[in-house]
């Protein structure tokens, strides 16, 4: 494990100390958790954008999409726990 030194404003340092105490953690553990959460969020965002770009490229290549009303009905039914068939993609304007 390596050591990294950071410089933070006194006000932020005090806020970190107070927040860490509130959560029952040391300031060190609190900052490690904050860094880990931020890194994980960036990784999740990157994966989300990768998937979105792939799906957008497929739409552009095929011209097929699912109309919003059909997608919404499908998602609402799934949220209610119903087993429903996915709506079929179709060419735009069809």
C-alpha positions, -999 to +999 in steps of 0.1 A: +000+000+000+013+034-009+010+068+009-004+099-008-004+133+007-032+158-001-035+195+007-069+207+016-083+240+028-087+243+066-124+247+063-128+215+042-106+196+066-128+207+095-159+196+076-144+163+068-135+158+105-170+166+115-186+144+089-163+116+098-170+119+135-208+119+127-204+086+108-182+071+134-152+069+111-117+084+112-111+112+088-087+089+070-114+062+065-140+088+056-117+102+028-109+067+015-146+059+013-153+092-005-125+085-030-136+049-036-173+060-041-162+087-066-140+063-085-169+037-086-193+064-099-169+074-127-166+038-137-203+033-136-208+064-157-182+053-182-200+019-186-234+036-189-220+058-217-203+028-234-236+009-235-256+040-246-231+047-274-233+010-286-271+012-286-272+045-304-249+031-330-273+002-335-302+026-339-283+045-365-273+014-383-307-003-383-331+026-380-351+005-356-364+018-322-392+011-298-418+038-295-418+055-261-454+045-253-447+009-258-414+010-239-431+029-210-460+003-208-434-025-208-414-009-181-444-001-159-456-037-163-422-051-153-421-027-123-454-042-112-438-076-113-457-088-145-440-110-170-445-093-203-430-097-238-405-070-248-419-047-274-406-052-309-382-026-324-394-011-357-381+014-383-387+050-374-419+063-389-434+028-393 
